[in-house]
Amino acid sequence: MQSGLMPGEVVHSRRRRDVPARPANGPGFFLKKRYKQVGFSETCGRCNSVAAKMDEWGPVGCRANIDWILDRVKENATSKGIVWLPSFDAVTRIHIDAAILQAEGKPETLAMQLALSISGFVTGFLPAEVKEKTLPAWNDVAIVIPCHNYGRFLAECIESAIAANPAEIIVVDDASEDETAEVAARYPRVKYVRVEHRNVHATRGAGFALTRAANVCFLDADDVLTPDYLAAACKILDEEPKVGIVYSDMERFGEESGRTDFPEWVDPFWIDRQNHLHAGSVVRRQALELAQVFDEHLKPSAHEDWWLWRQILRYGWQARKSPALYRYRRHPDGSMLTKVRCKSWYELSSASTETITILIPLAGRLWAWEQLSAWLDRQTWPHDQIELRLLDSSQDPGFSRAVAEWIGRSDYADVRHMRQAVGPQGVADAPRRQNGQEVNLAVARAWAKLTRGLTTPWSLCLEDDILPPDDVIERLMRQVGPAIDLVTAAYRTRHHDDRHWHIQLEPGENVRDGEEGKGVDEINGSGFGCMLIRSPYLSQHPFANHRGSAWYDPSFYAAWGDELGSVVDWSIVCKHYSGREEWV
């Protein structure tokens, strides 16, 4: 209760005496009444604001500002998800004129009555689809259009986006020097923002940060959506909660015409080899946020959308194909064409951002561990992009403590130290000829244990008596491609009197010392001493003898056969130690 009031006294609000009350039968009142008859809600704040302004102006002021009123009605309609067709301008202008006449107490003209009766067929069916509480499902999509000097294509792109009926349209102008800003300004429904990233991935991220919709479509400024594109995608997203990405087949237009048909479903393993999802796929907002894709800086040379889809699928989301078509413009300045012509697979895939699992079986040789742990400290692949798995089969508490102490002071954030006996103590150094079966079984057990449940796309297998160059991961990764799944470094065997490499160009024939190649060769087999490989080949492999192979490593190659694309990079040579200062 305010001070100074008597008990029971009522405080009344006061109206400013110089502001006349809004008439109950002004032009705005009658325009709202007309649209209410065809289903529009009276609770719309934007509509009430325009009506109030019209009533304040009266008939004379409304005639002087009819273009302003028409623009506001158009903005209000598009904000509700209505696709505003060109014919609606004329229809709405007639309704405004008729409302002004009603406010003056004058009848509609005959021509006006005829036009309104015809236009009823146009306006009458819309409201059931666009009432505020029954917006179509695909209205909950934001379209983000990154644009760099594609102003000449932008109008067609925006108009296709408007026709697809999204909740939000954002043009993110990345340092354009053409008419991009002017084109975007023609469309009241489009939000425009300028950035100076010169990087598609960062530009998409800037647009995403401005959206609120549950789903997002990153539409390239030179491409076009079909009218049913968002509706088809959102139907799948609504019905299948595990789906994070909805893609489609692609219709090419421009300097090349045709159609690209994509697989009906996406295998995360195969998409790591080569992309088959286009940039304009519709993606669930939660999938983008969970994978934190825009926290990563990608180089301009990267195939940004390919990288983005891979990250999302690795978090367990699925991808589904919709029956709609995405229209992809082919022209000489297309950024993807330029990248494919000029860049390596390493750059296109943004391989430098990958997290690698390093798998090391530890046999309990302290001298080997001292050298290897020093190498782990030095190796140059970012340590926060490493998952390190150590299988300690030493059965030696002192050795295990040394490993644990190193883990405690290392800068690797993700280390798994497993201790398990895989065979008799010291079996790793037992003579191969006399103890071959026992050694083979022990090492196979170690690799089987290390490789279960791998979560990274790539793994480096490394034996504890092998010492590779410090930059070995990057050098191996640079030899990977869509058809290359395994790259091994070169190292000599230390278990035979005759010097040879642990590399087979032909089945069962190791390359002898002095006969090694140069550059990169296809191989038929190798040891696991220093080998980069796609992780699913390891995690899906039973480490047993296959096709008559006596040892686990040639058996691995025999089991996968031609499915496994394997090479050796002869320029990467590792030292194979048999003692602290003894190596081949």
N, C-alpha and C positions, 0 to 999 in steps of 0.2 A: 504494500500500500504506500502511495506517495505521501510525503509529509504535507500538512496543510489541508487534507481532505477531512470532511466530517464523516462520521460513520454512516455507511449506506449511500454516500454520494458517489455518483457514476461519472467516470471521465469519458467524454465523447471526443472522437477524432475530429479534427477541424479541416475543412477544405479551404484551399487558397481561394480568396474571393475573386481574384483576377483571372482564374482559369474556368471557363464555362464548362458545364457538364457536357459530356459527349452525347450527341443526339442518338436516340434509339432507332432512328430510321434514316441514318445517313448512308452514303454510298458503300462504306465498308460493311455496314450491317447487312445490306442487301447482297453484296458480293459473297459474304460468308454464308448467307442463307442459300444462295444458289449452289455453292459447292457442298454444303451439307446435304442437299437433296440428292447429290450423286455420290455420297458416302464419305466425305472428308470429315475428320474429327474436329469438334469445337474446342478440344483441349490443347490444340497446337499453339504453342506460345508464339511462334513466328507468324502464323496466320492472324492471330489476335492483334499482334503489333502492327501489321500492315493495315488491318481493318480500322484500328484506332486512328492511325494517321490519316486514312481516307475520310473518316468521319470528322476529324478535326479540320481538314481542308475544305470539306463540303464539295458540291458538284463543280463549282468553278475551279477550285484548286486541283481537283482530281483530273479534270480535262487538261489542265496545264502540265500535269505530271504523269500522264498515262503511261509513258515509256518506263518511268521509275517503278510504277505499280506492276507493270508487266514483268519487269526484271525480277522484282521481289517474289512474285507468284512463281516464276520459273525456278528461282533458287529454292524456295520452300518445297516445291514439288520434287526437285532432284535430290534434296536432302532426305526425302522420304523414300528414295529408291525408284522414283518414276523415271523411265527413259523418256526424255522430252523430245518428241518428234517435231520437225519444222512446222507441220500443220497446226500444232497446238498454239503457236503464237497468234494466228489469226482468230482461232476459236476463243482464246482467253481474252483478246482485245474486245471481241463482241460482247462477252459476258461483262467486262468492266463497263463498257458503254451502256449496256442494259441496266446495270446496277445504278449508274449515275442518273439515268432517266427515271428509274423507280424512285430515287431519293427526291427528284424534282416533281414527282406525282404525274409524270408523263408516260404514255403507253409506248411499248416497243414498236419500232417501225415494222412494216410488213417484210422488208428485206431482212431485217434483223431476226424476226421470228422464223423465217424460212431457213436462214443460216444456222440458227440455234437448233432447229429440229433435226437438221442433217448432222450437225456436230454431236448430237446426243449419242449417235452410234459410236463415235470416237471416244468420247469421255465417259460414257456410261459403264463400259466394261472395266475401266482401270481401277476404281476404288477398292473393289474386293481384293485386288492383288497388292494394294499399297497402303492400306490402313496401318496406322502406327503400331498396333499390337499384333498384326499378322503379316509382317514383312517376309518376303520369300527367304528361304534358307541361304541362298547364295548372296544375299545382301550383306552377310557377315564376312566379307572378304575385302582386304585392302589391296589395291593395285599400286605397286611402286614401279615407276618408270624412270630408270637411270638414263640420262641423255648427255652425250658429248658430241656436239656439232652434228646432230641428226635432226635439226629443226625442219629440214625439208620433208622428213617422214613423220614428224611428230603429230601433226593434225590428224592424219589417218589413224595413227596409233591411239590417240586420245579418244577419238570418236568411236572406235571399236571397243575401247574400255567402257565408255559411258553406256553403249548399247548392251554390254554384258551385265550391267546393273550391279556394281559393287557398292560397298558402304563408303569407301574412301578411294580417292585417286590422288596420288602424290607424284609430281614430276620433280626429280632431283637432277638439277642441271650441274654437271661436273665440268666447270671451267670452259663452257662453250663460248665460241667467238662468233656464232651465227645468230639466227633469229629464234633460237629456242625459247627465250624468255617471252618474246612477243607472241609466239604461237600459244604458249601455255596460258597467257593472260586473256586469250579470247574465251576461255571456258570458265565461267564462274564457279563451277563445281570442283575445279582442279586446284589443289594446293601446290604452290610452287616454292621450291627452296633451292638456293645455289650453294654449292660447295666447291672446294679447290683441291680435291683429292687426286684427280687424274688416275683413278684406280676404281675399276668396276665394283670390286668386292666392298671396298670402303664406302662407295656411293650407295650401294644397296643397303649397307648397314645404317647409313645416315637416314635413308628413307624408312627403313624398318623401325627405327627409334621413334619416328613420328606417328606410327600407326597404333591403332587400338583393336582392330578387328581380330577375330579368332583364327582367321586364315589369311595367307598372304600369297600374292602372285607377283613375281618379279618379271615384268613385261619389258623386254628390250624395246627401245624407242623406234626401231626400224621394223618391228614385227606387228602383227595384228591378231586380235582375238575374234573368234566366231561368237555370235550372240548367245549360243547355248553353252559356251565353254565353262563359265563359272558354275552354272546350274548343275552340269553333269559332274563336275569335280566335287562340289559340296554335297551332292547326294551320296557319293561314296564315303566322304569324310564323316557325314552324319550317321551312316549305317555301320561303318567299320571302325571302331575306336582304336584298333592297332595300326591303322594306316596313317602315316605321317605325310606322305607325298602322293599326289595324284598327277600322273603324266598323261600324254596322249600321243597319237600318231601326228605326223607333221606334214603339212602341205607347203611345198616350196613355191615361191612366186618371185617376180622381179626378173632378173637376168636368167633365171633357170626355173623351170616348172617341173612338177612331179610330186611324188608323195613318198615319205619315209615311214615305214611301218616298224614299230618297236615291239619287243617281246611283251607277252601278256602279263608277265610278272618279272620282278627284278631279283636276281640272286646277288646278295652283297659281295660274295666272293668274286663273281665275274665282273661286276661293275668296277672293282679295283683295277682291272686290266684296261678297260676302255669304257667311255661314257656312252650310255644310250638313253639318257633323259635330257630333254631340252630345258633351256633356262626358264621358260614360262610355266613350268609345272606349278600347281597349287600346293602349298605346304602349310601344315598346321603350325600355328604360332608356338605352341608348347614344344614342338619338335625343334624349332630353331632356338628357343630359349634353353632347352635342356642341353643341347650340344654346344652352346655358347659359341656359335660359329663366327659371330662378328667380333669376338674378342681377339681373333687371330688376324695378323697382318699378312696378306698375301701379296706376292710380287705381281706387277702388271702382266708378266708373262704367263701367269697361272691360268688354267682353265677353271675359272672361279666357280661356275655352277656345278661342274663335275666334282670338285673338291667339296662343295657344300652338301651335295646329295650323299656322298660317301660318309661324311661325318654323321649325318642324321641316321642313316641305315645302321651304322655301328652302335647306335644307342638302342637298337632293338625295334625301331619303327619299320613298317612295311611300306612298299610302294605298289600302287595299283594303277591300271590303265583305264581311262574313261573313254567313252565312245566318241567324244567330241574331237575336233581338229584344232591344232595350233598352226597359225599361218606364219611361216618363217621366210623373211625376205632375203634373197641372195643378191648381193651386189659387191663390187670390187673392194669397197671399203669395210666390209664386214670384219669385225675384230677377230672372230673365231677363225676365219679363213687365213688371216694374216698370222695368227699364232701357230696354226697347224703347219704352215709353210716354213716358219722360221725357227721354231723352238723344238727342243728335245723333249722326250717323254718325261725326263726328270723335272724339267721346268713346267711343262703342261700340267703334270699331276701334282705339282707343288710338293714333291717328295721330301723336300727338306723339312716339312712340318710333321712328318710321320713319327709316331712313337714306335720304337723297335724293342722287341724282347731279346735280350742276350741270354742264351742258355749255356751253362757251363757245368759239366760233371767234374767234381773235385775228388781225386783219388786219395788225397791225404799226403801228397808230396809237398812238404813245406817250402822247399827251394822253388818249386814251380809256382806255388801260391804267392810267394813274395814277388816274383817277377810279374805274374799276372795281375795282382792287385795294383802294382805300380802302373801297369798299362791301363787298367780301368780308371785310375786317377787321371791319366794323361789323354785318353782317347777323346777325339774331338767332336763326336756327335753330341748334341746338347744333352747333358745328364738328366734334365727334367723331361726329356723325350725318350727315356730308357726305362723299361721294366726289366729288372735283373733277377734271374732265377739261378740259384746256386744249389746243386745237389751234392751234399757232403756225404760221401760213402766211406769215409776214412775209418770210422769206428774208433777214432782217436780223440779223446776229450781235449787234449792240448791243441790239436789242429783245429778243432771246432771252435775253441775259444779265440784262436788267432783270427779266424774268419769273422766271428761275431764282433771282435774288437774293431776290425777294419770297417765293418758295416756301420758301427756306431759313430765313426769319425768321417765316413764318406759323405759326399754331397748328393748321392743318389736317393731320391725320395721314395722310390718303390723297389724294395729289395725283398726277395723271398729266399730264406735260408732253410732248405730242407735237409734233414739228416736221415739217411736210410742205408742200410747194408744191402748191397746188390750182389755181393759175392764174398769170397774169402778176403781177408785183409791183405793188401798188397797185390791183388790180382792184376791190376793195371800194368805192372812191370813184369809179370810172369812171361816166360818165353812163349811166343806165339805158336811155334811148331808143336811143343809138348802140351800146351794148355789152351789150345785154340777154342775148343768148344766152351770151356769154362769162362774164358775171357769174353768171347762173343756174347754169351748169355748175360754176363754181368753188365757189359756196356749197353746191350739192348734194353735191359731193365732200367738203366739210368736214363736213357733217352726217352723211354716210354713214360717214365715218371715226370720228366722235365716238360714234356710236350703236351700233357693233358690240359685242356681248358685254356688254351692260349687266347688272348683277347686282342692282340695287336695284329695288323695285317702282315707284318714282316717279322722274321726272327733271324738272329745271327747265332748259328751253332758254333761253339768255340771249345776246343779241348784245352785242358789246363796246361799241357806241355807245348802249346803252339803260341808263338808271339808274333802277332801281325803288325803292320804299320799303324801308327796312331790314327790316321784318317781312313782306315779300311772301310768303315760303314758307308761313308759317302762315295768312295771309289767303287765299291761293289754296287751300290744303289744306282749309280749313273749308268750301269750296263743293263739295267732292267728295262723291259718293254712289254707291250701287250702279249707277246708270245714267249717272253723269257721269264721264267718263274724262279730260277735258281742260278746264282752266280757264286762260284767258289774262287778263293785265292789259291795260289799254287804253293805247295810245300812238299818236301821229300819225305819218304817213309824212313823211319829209323830202325826198323825191325828186320832188315834184310842186308846181306853183305853186298849185293849188287845195288848200286845207287839208282833209284828211280823215283819218279814223282807219284804222289798219291792221286793221279789223274788217269782216267781211261778214255781214250778217244774211240776205241773199239771195245766191245764186251770182253772182259777178262784180261785185257792187255794194258798194263801200266806203261806210261811214257817213260822211257829210260833217260837218264841224265845225259844231256847233250842233244836230245831229240825234241826238246820242248819247243813249242811254237812261239809266235809273237802276236801281240794284240789279243784278240778274243777268239776262242775256238768253241764250237759245239762239242759237248762231251757225252759219253755214255755212262760215266760213273766217276765217283770221287769219294774221298773220306769226308767225315763230318768235322774236320779240324778247324776250318774257317770258311763257313758257307752261309750266305744270305739266301733265304728262301721264303716264299709265301707261306704264312703260318698254317693255313688249312691243310697243306700237304703233310705237315708234321702231326697236327692234332688228330687227323683222320687216318693215320697210318698205324697198323698193328706191327710192332717191331718183332717180326718173326722171319724165318728164312722163306724166300719165295723163289720159285722156278729154279730150284737146285742151287741157289747161291749159298755158300757156306757162311758168309759174314753178313752182318746186319746192314752195312753200307751199300755194297753192290745189290743186295736184296731189295733195298729201298728203291733204287733206280729200276730194278726189274719189275717191281710191283706196279709202279706208276707208268712205265713204258713211255710211249710217244706223247702221252698227255702232259708230261713234265718237260718244259723247255729249259735246258740246262747248258750253261757255258762256263768256261774258265777265263779269267783275266790274267794272262801270263805276266802282266806288269806288276801285279800285286804278289810279292813273294814273302812268305812267312818263315820264321825260324822254327824248327822242330827240335825241341830240347830233349836230351836224355839225362841231363845233370845240370848243375848250376852254370857251368861254363862249357857244356858239351851240347852242340847242336849241329844239325845238318841243314 
